[in-house]
Amino acid sequence: MNNTIDQEELHKIFPQFEEPLLKEILSQSTVKHLDEGDEAMRSGQYIKSTILLLNGLLKVYREDDEGNEFLMYYLEPGNACAMSMMCSARNEKSQILAKAVNSAEVLLIPTHLSEELLKKYNTWHNFVIASYRARFEELLQTLDSIAFKGLDERLLFYLKRHVKVSGKEIRLSHQQIAYELNSSREVISRLLKKLEQTGAIRLHRNYIEVHNLNILD
């Protein structure tokens, strides 16, 4: 477990940041290790730092009043959590839940430093704006899949997005997929079986092997 990061390592993850910016970030930020399933943010929590993902993978969820979770998007290494930026800047409670998919490390930049960097570095300002834009575009895609597509198309969208960030072996149970799509295991299993019959995927006992999801386009 590594709870520190040096300037060279940070520059590899964020190559757009110049040396003085990297030095200022490292001077006051801390690295936090997350095990699989650990929360980087939770709903109702006051956020005091901007969260940058150094390695691993995070899933970002929206929760309803009953605690049901809906997958919104993923965060990959080199991404910032735009919601952490917004909540920390406005001293508001988080309205999302972010969990580690696997072992991960995040860099926590104190709110006051993040605000100072906005005034001093165009690269940081551009990074913040780009982070907001990227998350907004992902939210639009998710909204489109909910509002305009049937569950079979939503499942296909879900699988493609998972392959993009995690590769062609999807190690999720049918129940986990159903939970994240607000459906039932029986329905998801039936749809996955149909996908298998097309040759798009192959179902195994503990994972789904993706062959060609574009075959259905």
N, C-alpha and C positions, 0 to 999 in steps of 0.2 A: 504494500500500500504506500503510495507516494502522496504526501501532504504538502509538497512544495513544487514549484515549477520555476525554471530559470528563463532568462530573456530569450535565449536561442530557441527553446522549446515552444515558448509562447508565440514567437514570430512564425514558426512553422505552421501553427494553427491559424494565426491571424496575420498573414503576410502583408496585408494592407496597412498595418500599423507601423508608423515610423519609430525609430529608436527612443526618442524622448517620451513618446506616448507609452510605449511598452514599459519604460522605467517607472513612470508615474503610476501606471496600473499596478505594477508589482510592488511598489513601495507601500501600498496600503491595503492590498487585496489579500484574500485568503483562499486556499484550496480546500474544498470539502469533498470527501469520498462518499459515494453512495453505493450500497449493495443493491442487488436486484430487488425491486419492489419498494425501495426507500423513496420517501417523498422529498423532492427538491422544493416544492411549494405545496401548500394545502389551502383549500377553500376556507375563507374566514381569517386567514393569517395576515398580520401586518408585515409587509415586505420592506426590509431595510437595506437591501442590496440589489444591484443589477446582477443577473445570473448569466454567465457565459459557460457554454459546454465545452470542456476540454477533450474529453473522450467518452466513449460509450454512447448510449442512446436514451432519450427521454420521450415518454408519451405524455401529451397534454390533454387533459379531460375537462369537460364541463359537468358539474354535478347538479342534480335537481334536489328538491327539498327532502326527498326520501333517500338520498344518498346514491341514487343510480348514476352511473358514469357514462358519458358519451365521448368517444375519441374525437378530438378536434384535429390534431396534427402531431407530427414528430419533430423533435429537435435533434440535430446531428452535430458532431464536433465542428466548431467554428461558428455555430449559431448562438444568438443571444435570445433569451426569453423576453419578448417584447412586453408581455404583461408584467414582468418583474420591474422593467424600466418604468412603466406607467404607474404601477401601484406605489413604488418607492418614491417617485418624484412627487406624487400627489398625496402621499401618506394615507393610502386607502387599503382596505382589506382585499386580499386576492379573491377573485371569483373563479379561479381555475385550480385544478389539481395537476401537478406534474410528478410523474413517477419514473424511476430508473427501470428500463427494460432489462438491462444487464449491469454489471459493474461499471460505474461511471465516476467521473470527477468533474466538478463545476468550480468555476472561479467566481468568488463573491466580491463585487466591487461596491464599496460603501456609497450610499446615495449622494452624500456631499461631494465625493470625488467624481462620480459620474456627471454631476451637474457642472463641476469645474472643468472637466474635460470637454464638455460641449462648447464652452466659451473659448477654449484654447486651441482645439484641434479640429480642423475641417474633416479629417479622416474619421474621427470619432463621431462627429455630427452626421456624416454621410452613412456611417455604419448603423447608427441608431435609426435613421430614416429608412435605410434599406431593410432593417430588421422588421420594422413596422409594416412596410410594404409587402415583404415576403409572407409574413404571418397573415396579413389581410387577404392576400391572394389565395393562400391555402384554405382560409375560412370560407371564401367564396366557393371554392371547389367542393368543400364539404357541404355547404349549404345547397349547392346545385344537386349534389348526389341525393340529398334528403328530399328536396322539394320537387324535383323533376324526374326522378328515376325510381323504378321499382326495386324491390329488395334484391333481385338477382343482379341488377346493374350496380347497386350499392355494394354488394359483396364483391363483385369484380373490381370495382374501384378500390375497395379496402385491400384486396389481395395485391393489386398492382402497387399501391402505395407502400405496402409492407415489403414487397420484393425490392423496391427502390432503395429502401434504407437498410434492409437486413439480409438480402440475398434470396435465393430460390428455394431454400428450405425454411418453411414457416412452422416454427415449433410452438404452435398454439393449439389448444384443444378446441373442439367444435363449440363447447360451452363458453370458452373465453371469447371466441369470435361472436357468438350470439349475444353475449353480454355487451360487447362493445358496439354492436349494431342494434341494440334494443330489440332483439328477436328471441326466438326459442331455439334450443339446441336441435330439436327435431326438424325444424324448418331449414336451419343452416346445413344440417347433415344431408338433407334431401337435395338442396341446391348444390352442395359440394359434389355429391354423387353425380349429378347431371353434368357438372363441369368435367369430372373425371371421364365420363362417357364421350365427351368431345375430344379428349386428348390434351386438354389444356393443363390439367394437373393429374397427379397420382396420389391417392390417399394411402398413408401408412399408419401404423398403430399409434405413433406418437408425434407425427409431423405430416405436413403436406409438402409434396415435392412439386414445384411449379415447372412445367415444360414450356408452354407458350400461351400466355393469356391474351396475346394479340390475335390469336386464331379466331376470336369471337368478334373482332372489330368489323 
